[in-house]
């Protein structure tokens, strides 16, 4: 019993000192001069997207309630959901909830989220067409071999945003914002490699799947850095500095809007997607390998040639703080329109999926969140499927859902519940629809000898 009292006392003393330090930073009183360290000041000031007190952040970072990845969401029709019968969750959370319509496509769905497993905070589950788990990935960045990362922080302090899913069931994940780096996990959750550094928002594969694009540096940097990385080794193959792109397009003034009321978030780039050869015919104005990029701060989508650095096309206004532009065979680019600033202007708060027609420079709504209780102020991903649906990760609702495009109805709904009574869920990252042939190939992999796994 004595050791419990001692630990409690140490925790109280540490908390008191931290609060004193936080107060000093906030009000610039003694010993502010001694505390002018970037990490401490950044911790107190916080991420502008986080509405948390210092104590809530401290509780998260010390292994308590994962407040940094907690989201508010209450389904309008909660009674239709069933518990997802998964084992191995942390006992502090409720079970996820799932609902599938009778007409839901009979396919596999891979969901990546803050699942708060006992073995890892971040993870992925593969569900069969009936919604039953058939495989699990533990995306654990707190393993001993990963403590080499600088300024090591617990996984609930990081945001897993950006996944490169490979044909063998391995994946590269981007653990951004707080010293997470890039990590490649095998199908059995083993760590293949770790790349230290500040990367964010995207891990998008090239067409031959030998490399992927990501962003390096800070999200608020005036001139983002595009980085091409080898999938097998994690080595950097190429970098493109957007300052060079601006110089290569000196008569084009599409970046000037960043200088208006952007503060420390001048561009906030959040996706890079290369035009694949099978869709090139739908975009005669572009070449295979041209990159579509998204700047969240300025509501800008544009296409550039990565070799000449010339910008070939741009579009403003289809999205408000949008994410995730994707190419399509009908000559359009779809985006996840967060509508982040809707409440600033007294507008209804919901998100949409939009399609931009590159040839006509017009856009239209494909998924209207006003009718679907859909709103993610930040992050968010979407994928159109061969089944005539679009599967959506509504990150700040802690929710995945799939919409049938013909009817406009939801056919699959998944809530990553944490506390149902309080309407709290955990952050979700991305969802993929996987064909049965691929799943059968993955399941030939024997994971029994990999100690970090523990899968069935």
C-alpha positions in Angstrom: 0.0 0.0 0.0 2.9 2.3 0.7 4.0 2.2 -2.9 0.6 3.3 -4.1 0.7 6.4 -1.7 4.2 7.2 -2.9 3.3 7.0 -6.6 0.2 9.1 -5.9 2.3 11.7 -4.1 4.9 11.8 -7.0 2.1 12.3 -9.5 0.6 15.1 -7.5 4.0 16.9 -7.1 4.6 16.5 -10.9 1.2 17.8 -11.7 1.7 20.9 -9.4 5.0 21.7 -11.0 3.6 21.3 -14.5 0.7 23.6 -13.7 3.1 26.1 -12.3 5.2 25.9 -15.4 2.1 26.1 -17.7 0.9 29.2 -15.8 4.3 30.8 -16.1 4.2 30.3 -19.9 0.6 31.5 -20.2 1.0 34.7 -18.2 4.8 35.2 -18.8 5.6 35.2 -15.0 8.5 33.6 -13.2 10.1 31.3 -14.3 9.0 32.1 -17.8 12.5 33.0 -18.8 13.7 29.6 -17.8 10.9 27.8 -19.6 11.3 29.3 -23.1 11.7 25.9 -24.6 9.7 25.2 -27.8 8.2 21.9 -26.5 6.8 23.4 -23.3 5.4 26.5 -24.9 3.9 24.5 -27.7 2.3 22.1 -25.2 0.6 24.9 -23.3 -0.5 26.9 -26.3 -1.7 23.7 -27.9 -2.8 22.7 -31.4 -5.5 25.2 -32.7 -7.6 22.2 -33.6 -7.6 21.0 -30.0 -10.1 22.3 -27.5 -8.4 20.9 -24.4 -7.2 22.2 -21.1 -3.6 21.7 -20.0 -4.7 19.1 -17.5 -6.7 17.1 -20.1 -3.6 17.0 -22.3 -1.5 16.0 -19.4 -3.9 13.2 -18.5 -3.7 12.0 -22.1 0.1 12.1 -22.2 0.5 10.3 -18.9 -1.5 7.3 -20.1 -5.0 8.2 -18.8 -8.1 9.0 -20.9 -7.0 9.6 -24.5 -8.4 13.1 -24.7 -6.3 14.2 -27.7 -8.1 11.6 -29.9 -11.5 11.9 -28.3 -14.4 13.0 -30.6 -18.0 14.0 -29.9 -20.6 12.1 -31.9 -24.0 10.7 -31.1 -25.8 8.7 -33.9 -29.3 9.9 -34.6 -30.6 6.4 -34.7 -28.5 4.7 -32.1 -30.9 1.7 -31.6 -30.1 0.2 -35.0 -26.4 -0.4 -34.1 -25.0 -3.6 -32.7 -21.8 -4.1 -30.7 -18.9 -5.3 -32.8 -17.8 -8.4 -30.9 -14.0 -7.8 -30.9 -11.7 -8.9 -28.1 -8.6 -7.2 -26.8 -9.9 -3.7 -26.3 -8.7 -1.5 -23.4 -11.4 -1.9 -20.7 -11.7 1.9 -20.4 -13.6 2.1 -23.7 -17.0 0.8 -25.0 -17.2 -1.6 -27.9 -17.4 -0.2 -31.4 -20.9 -0.2 -33.0 -21.8 -1.4 -36.4 -24.8 -1.4 -38.7 -25.1 -2.9 -42.2 -28.1 -2.5 -44.6 -29.4 -5.7 -46.3 -28.3 -4.2 -49.6 -24.7 -3.4 -48.4 -22.2 -4.7 -50.9 -20.8 -8.1 -50.0 -17.2 -7.0 -49.6 -14.3 -6.8 -47.1 -13.7 -3.5 -45.3 -10.4 -2.5 -43.8 -10.7 0.2 -41.1 -7.8 2.1 -39.6 -8.5 4.0 -36.4 -7.6 4.8 -32.7 -9.0 1.4 -31.6 -7.4 1.6 -28.2 -6.4 -2.1 -28.1 -4.6 -3.5 -25.1 -1.6 -4.1 -27.4 -1.7 -0.8 -29.3 -3.6 2.4 -29.3 -3.7 2.7 -33.1 -4.7 -0.3 -35.2 -6.6 -1.7 -38.2 -9.2 -4.4 -38.5 -10.4 -6.3 -41.6 -14.1 -7.1 -41.6 -15.7 -9.7 -43.8 -18.9 -9.1 -45.8 -21.0 -9.9 -42.6 -19.0 -7.4 -40.5 -17.0 -10.0 -38.6 -13.3 -9.5 -37.9 -10.9 -11.7 -39.9 -7.6 -10.0 -39.2 -6.1 -7.3 -37.1 -3.0 -5.0 -37.4 -1.4 -3.6 -34.2 0.1 -0.3 -35.3 2.2 0.2 -32.2 4.8 2.9 -32.2 5.6 2.3 -28.5 7.6 -0.9 -29.1 11.2 -0.9 -27.8 12.7 -0.6 -31.3 10.7 2.6 -31.9 11.8 4.5 -28.8 14.8 5.8 -30.8 12.4 8.4 -32.2 13.4 11.9 -31.0 11.1 13.5 -28.4 9.4 10.2 -27.9 5.7 10.6 -26.9 2.9 8.0 -26.3 0.8 7.0 -29.2 -2.4 8.7 -28.0 -0.5 12.0 -28.6 0.0 11.2 -32.3 -2.5 11.4 -35.2 -2.3 8.5 -37.7 -3.2 10.3 -40.9 -1.9 8.9 -44.2 -1.7 5.2 -45.1 0.0 3.5 -48.0 -1.6 0.0 -48.2 0.5 -2.4 -50.1 -0.4 -5.5 -52.1 1.0 -7.9 -49.5 -1.1 -6.5 -46.7 1.7 -4.4 -45.2 1.3 -0.7 -44.8 3.2 2.5 -44.3 1.6 4.8 -41.7 2.2 8.5 -41.0 2.1 9.3 -37.3 2.1 13.0 -37.5 2.1 16.0 -35.2 4.1 14.7 -32.2 7.3 12.9 -33.1 5.7 9.8 -34.7 7.6 9.6 -38.0 6.8 7.1 -40.7 6.6 3.4 -39.9 6.2 0.4 -42.2 4.3 -2.5 -40.6 4.0 -5.9 -42.1 0.8 -7.9 -42.4 1.6 -9.5 -39.1 2.2 -6.1 -37.4 5.9 -6.5 -37.4 8.0 -3.4 -37.9 9.9 -3.4 -41.2 11.4 0.1 -40.9 11.1 3.4 -39.1 11.9 6.8 -40.6 12.5 9.6 -38.1 11.4 13.1 -38.9 8.5 15.4 -39.3 6.1 14.1 -41.9 2.4 14.7 -42.3 -1.0 14.1 -43.9 -0.2 11.6 -46.7 1.6 8.4 -47.7 0.4 8.1 -51.3 1.8 5.3 -53.5 3.2 5.8 -56.9 1.6 3.7 -59.7 4.2 1.0 -59.6 3.9 0.9 -55.8 7.7 1.1 -55.2 7.6 4.5 -53.6 5.2 6.9 -52.0 4.7 10.7 -51.7 4.5 12.5 -48.4 5.0 16.0 -46.9 8.0 16.9 -44.8 8.5 19.7 -42.3 5.7 21.6 -40.5 2.1 21.8 -41.6 2.2 25.6 -41.4 5.3 26.1 -43.4 5.1 28.8 -46.1 6.9 26.5 -48.6 5.9 22.8 -48.1 8.4 20.0 -49.0 7.1 17.1 -51.2 9.1 13.9 -50.4 9.3 10.7 -52.5 10.3 7.7 -50.3 11.2 4.1 -51.2 8.6 1.7 -49.9 11.1 -1.2 -49.2 13.8 0.8 -47.4 12.3 4.1 -46.3 15.0 6.0 -48.0 14.3 9.4 -49.5 14.4 9.4 -53.3 13.5 12.9 -54.1 12.4 16.2 -52.6 10.5 19.1 -54.2 10.5 22.5 -52.4 7.4 24.5 -53.2 9.5 27.6 -53.2 11.1 26.2 -56.4 7.6 25.6 -57.8 6.6 29.2 -57.2 9.8 30.4 -58.9 8.9 28.2 -61.9 5.5 29.8 -62.1 6.4 33.4 -61.4 3.5 34.8 -63.4 0.9 32.7 -61.6 -0.5 34.4 -58.5 -2.6 31.6 -57.0 -0.5 31.4 -53.8 -1.0 35.0 -52.8 -4.2 34.4 -50.9 -2.1 32.7 -48.2 -1.0 36.1 -47.0 -4.5 37.0 -45.7 -5.3 36.1 -42.1 -3.5 32.8 -42.3 -1.3 33.3 -39.1 1.1 30.4 -38.7 -0.8 28.1 -41.1 0.1 29.6 -44.4 -0.8 26.7 -46.7 -1.5 23.5 -44.7 -0.9 21.0 -47.6 -2.7 17.8 -47.0 -2.6 15.5 -50.0 -0.5 14.4 -53.1 -2.0 12.1 -55.6 -0.3 11.1 -58.9 -2.3 10.6 -62.1 -2.2 6.8 -62.9 -2.0 5.6 -66.5 -5.4 3.9 -66.5 -7.1 7.3 -65.9 -4.8 9.4 -68.2 -7.3 9.3 -71.1 -9.9 11.1 -69.0 -7.4 14.0 -68.5 -5.9 14.9 -71.9 -4.6 18.2 -70.5 -2.3 16.3 -68.1 0.4 13.6 -68.2 0.8 10.3 -66.3 2.5 11.1 -63.0 1.3 14.7 -62.7 0.4 15.5 -59.1 -2.8 16.9 -57.7 -2.2 18.8 -54.4 -4.5 20.3 -51.8 -3.9 23.4 -49.7 -6.3 23.5 -46.9 -5.8 27.0 -45.6 -6.5 28.6 -49.0 -9.2 26.2 -50.3 -6.9 25.5 -53.3 -6.6 22.4 -55.5 -4.0 22.4 -58.2 -2.1 20.1 -60.6 1.6 20.3 -61.2 4.2 18.5 -63.3 6.8 17.0 -60.8 9.5 17.2 -63.5 9.1 20.7 -64.9 7.4 22.1 -61.7 4.9 23.8 -64.0 1.4 24.2 -62.6 -1.1 23.1 -65.2 -4.5 23.7 -63.6 -6.0 25.1 -60.4 -9.4 25.5 -58.7 -10.7 27.5 -55.8 -13.9 27.2 -53.9 -15.1 23.6 -54.2 -14.1 23.0 -50.6 -13.7 24.8 -47.3 -10.5 23.5 -45.7 -10.8 20.4 -48.0 -8.7 17.2 -47.9 -8.0 14.2 -50.1 -8.3 15.0 -53.8 -8.7 11.8 -56.0 -8.7 11.3 -59.8 -11.7 9.6 -61.5 -12.4 8.0 -64.9 -15.1 10.6 -65.7 -12.5 13.4 -65.8 -13.3 14.7 -62.4 -11.3 15.2 -59.1 -13.2 14.4 -56.0 -12.5 16.1 -52.6 -13.5 15.7 -49.0 -15.0 19.1 -48.3 -14.8 19.6 -44.5 -16.7 22.9 -44.4 -14.4 23.8 -41.5 -15.4 27.5 -41.4 -19.1 27.1 -41.8 -19.9 28.1 -38.2 -17.8 31.2 -38.6 -20.3 32.5 -41.1 -23.4 31.2 -39.4 -23.9 28.4 -41.9 -25.1 24.9 -41.2 -22.3 22.6 -40.0 -21.9 19.5 -42.2 -19.3 18.1 -44.6 -19.7 16.9 -48.2 -17.9 15.0 -50.9 -17.6 17.1 -54.1 -16.5 16.4 -57.6 -14.7 19.0 -59.7 -15.0 18.8 -63.5 -11.5 19.7 -64.7 -12.6 20.5 -68.3 -15.5 22.8 -67.4 -14.2 24.2 -64.1 -17.4 23.4 -62.2 -18.1 21.3 -59.2 -21.1 19.4 -57.8 -22.0 17.7 -54.5 -21.9 13.9 -54.6 -22.5 13.1 -50.9 -24.5 15.8 -49.0 -23.6 15.6 -45.3 -26.6 17.7 -44.3 -28.8 14.6 -44.9 -26.4 12.1 -43.3 -25.4 13.6 -40.0 -21.9 13.9 -41.5 -19.4 16.5 -40.4 -15.6 16.3 -39.9 -14.0 19.6 -39.2 -10.5 18.3 -39.8 -8.8 15.3 -41.5 -11.2 12.9 -43.3 -10.7 10.5 -46.2 -13.0 9.0 -48.9 -12.7 6.2 -51.5 -15.0 5.5 -54.4 -15.5 1.8 -54.9 -16.3 -0.5 -57.8 -19.5 -1.4 -56.0 -21.1 2.0 -56.8 -20.5 3.3 -53.3 -18.1 5.8 -51.5 -16.7 4.8 -48.2 -15.9 7.7 -45.9 -13.8 8.3 -42.8 -15.4 11.1 -40.8 -12.5 11.6 -38.5 -13.8 14.0 -35.9 -17.0 12.0 -35.5 -15.1 8.8 -34.9 -17.2 7.3 -37.6 -16.9 5.3 -40.9 -19.8 5.1 -43.3 -20.5 3.9 -46.8 -23.0 5.5 -49.1 -24.7 4.0 -52.1 -24.4 6.6 -54.8 -27.5 5.5 -56.8 -29.9 5.9 -53.8 -27.9 8.3 -51.6 -28.5 5.9 -48.7 -26.0 4.8 -46.1 -25.4 1.0 -46.4 -22.6 0.6 -43.8 -22.1 2.6 -40.6 -19.5 2.1 -37.9 -18.9 4.2 -34.7 -15.6 3.8 -32.8 -17.4 4.4 -29.5 -15.6 5.3 -26.4 -18.4 6.3 -24.0 -21.9 6.0 -25.5 -23.8 7.8 -22.7 -21.6 10.9 -23.1 -21.6 10.6 -26.9 -17.8 10.2 -27.2 -15.9 8.3 -29.8 -12.3 7.8 -30.8 -10.7 9.3 -33.9 -10.8 7.3 -37.2 -8.2 7.6 -40.0 -9.1 5.8 -43.2 -11.2 2.9 -44.7 -10.6 0.7 -47.7 -12.8 -1.8 -49.5 -10.8 -4.9 -50.3 -11.7 -7.7 -52.8 -11.9 -11.3 -51.7 -9.0 -12.4 -53.9 -6.7 -10.0 -52.2 -7.9 -11.1 -48.7 -7.4 -14.8 -49.6 -3.8 -14.0 -50.7 -3.1 -12.1 -47.4 -4.5 -14.9 -45.3 -1.9 -17.3 -46.7 0.6 -15.4 -44.5 1.6 -17.3 -41.3 1.7 -14.8 -38.4 2.2 -17.4 -35.7 5.9 -16.8 -35.2 5.8 -13.1 -35.0 5.9 -12.1 -31.3 4.5 -8.6 -31.8 1.3 -9.8 -33.4 -1.0 -11.8 -31.2 -3.6 -12.0 -34.0 -5.9 -14.9 -34.5 
